[in-house]
Amino acid sequence: MTHEPIADHGQTLNGPTGKVIGFLDGKVEFEAFLDTLLAAGYTEAAVTLLYGEDGIHLLERMNEHRFFFSDSEDSIIQTGIRELKLGHSAVSIEVTDRQHAVDIASLAKPYGGHGFMYFGTWVNERLSI
């Protein structure tokens, strides 16, 4: 299944609360991971993909207009920019709780998924998978 990355049209991304965010080495790995997510019952509408210059611009704009709970949000933006500059993909998936975030990070591991963080309402956590 093909899922297109968000195109930059000057919009500002929503904050990370209620999401698990991580990285894959490229678009091919992302597509394989997405197929696995869908097979596991997650919806495509819950998934956001950032890639390339558009993704970098979106993250830079988010960084300019941020008001976050902790340094974790700043850190994931900076990491995201570095990952995208390397040609990697950034993926964000809406989750209902920490366990869903852990499950998703585990599903990403076979596809080179790395750097996954869970952003709950009052807690942020780097997930070790």
Rosetta blueprint (number, residue, H / E / L):
1 M L
2 T L
3 H L
4 E L
5 P L
6 I L
7 A L
8 D L
9 H L
10 G L
11 Q L
12 T L
13 L L
14 N L
15 G L
16 P L
17 T L
18 G L
19 K E
20 V E
21 I E
22 G E
23 F E
24 L E
25 D L
26 G L
27 K H
28 V H
29 E H
30 F H
31 E H
32 A H
33 F H
34 L H
35 D H
36 T H
37 L H
38 L H
39 A H
40 A L
41 G L
42 Y L
43 T L
44 E H
45 A H
46 A H
47 V E
48 T E
49 L E
50 L E
51 Y E
52 G H
53 E H
54 D H
55 G H
56 I H
57 H H
58 L H
59 L H
60 E H
61 R H
62 M H
63 N H
64 E H
65 H L
66 R L
67 F L
68 F L
69 F L
70 S L
71 D H
72 S H
73 E H
74 D H
75 S H
76 I H
77 I H
78 Q H
79 T H
80 G H
81 I H
82 R H
83 E H
84 L H
85 K H
86 L L
87 G L
88 H L
89 S E
90 A E
91 V E
92 S E
93 I E
94 E E
95 V L
96 T L
97 D L
98 R H
99 Q H
100 H H
101 A H
102 V H
103 D H
104 I H
105 A H
106 S H
107 L H
108 A H
109 K H
110 P H
111 Y H
112 G L
113 G L
114 H E
115 G E
116 F E
117 M E
118 Y E
119 F E
120 G L
121 T L
122 W L
123 V L
124 N E
125 E E
126 R E
127 L L
128 S L
129 I L
